[in-house]
Amino acid sequence: KEAAASVRRVLALRGFDVSDEVRDRVEACHNLATLHDWLDKAVTATTLDDVFGAEE
């Protein structure tokens, strides 16, 4: 849960729209390695695609 909250927080602080869809996707992920990957990408991302790939 803390890793998911961190992903959401970094996205919000960087000015991304943390929509219900994004929030739900992050909350539904229980793979810590994936959450850490998203968190790392969120730090430098310029788009949500940079974080999640073209699926968003």
N, C-alpha and C positions, 0 to 999 in steps of 0.2 A: 504493500500500500504506500509506503513512503517513497519508493522509487517512482511509482505512478504519479504521486503528488508532486514530486520534483520535476518530472517531465512537464506536467501541466503548468507548474509555476514558471519554469524557464520560458516556455512558449509564451505565456501571458506577459512576463516581464520584457520579453523581446518584441512585444506588440502584435503577436499573432492572435487571430480570432480563435479562441478555444471553444469551438462550437460543441453542441451536444454530441455530434457524431465523433469528433476528435476525443472529447472527454470519455465517451463510451468505449471507444477503441482502446484508449490507454488503460482505462479501468478494467477492461476485459482481459488484458494481457497479464498472464501469470508467470511468464518466462522472464526471469530477472536479467538474463543476458540481453534479451531484446529491449527491455526497458532501459538498461544501461546504454545500449547502442543508440536508442532514440534520444536519450538525455545528452549523450556526447554530440550527436548531430544537431540537436536543438540549440546548442551553444553558438554554433557558427552558421546555421541555416539562414537562407534568405527567403525560402518558401517552405510550405509544409511538405511539398514533394521532396525537398532535401532531407526531411526527417523520416517520412513514412514511405517514400517512393511515389510512383505515379498513381497509386491506388486512391489517394485522397482527392 
